[in-house]
């Protein structure tokens, strides 16, 4: 898998500081910490994480020499698969800090040229993310409360 990652990492779009290779590595790290990942097809999980934000992921994997069977398994992942559930929760729990998602939201908005006011409005309106794996429910809800409280207070300060 390391050789595939090395070939694909040049294709990872560094849209901004929070969504490039470092992002993929943080999500992979978190995924491997989630207990359910031991029941996953690790090659499929890892490759799905690597290509999760790429447009034309299937074509890119083929161009980079990923085996056709592996490409097919990644592209056919369904939402109820254990690999997809681990990926999704790992993505939500990406950073080690309780404030990582706040930091990520602020940095991403800043680098996209959005005002603080627009960032706060967007953060408040974001759809509530929920865990797909029972073991992650409490942690995701706890972090979401911190996120929501921060942006609610910041909104009040900006009025």
C-alpha positions, 0 to 999 in steps of 0.5 A: 500500500505504501507504494500506491500511496507514494504514487498517488500522493503527488495527485492529492490536491492541496486545495488548502492547508487542511485538505492535502497529504497531511489530511489524508495521513491524519485520517489514515492514522485515526482509521487505524486506531478505530477498533473496527478497522481490524475487520476491514480490508485494510488495502481498500480502506487505506486506498479509499481514504487516499482518494476520498476527495479526488475527482476522477478517482477511478481513472487516477487509480488506474493511471497510477497502476493500482490493480483493477480488482482493488480499484473496483473494490474501492469504487464499489464501497457502499455506505453500510460497509465497515470500510466506509463506516471507519473512513467516515468516523476517522474523517470526523475524528481526524485531529487529536485536539478537541479544537481541531475541527474549529481550527480546521474550519477557521484556517480553511475559511481564511485560506479560501478568502472568506470573512470570519462572519461568513465562516461563523455562519457556515459553521453554525449552519453545518449539518450535524455529523453523526457517528456510523460506529456505536463506539464513536458516538459519544466522542463525536457528540462531545466534540460537536458540542465543543464546536457548536458552543465555540461558534455560537459564542463567537457569533454573539461576540461578532454581533 
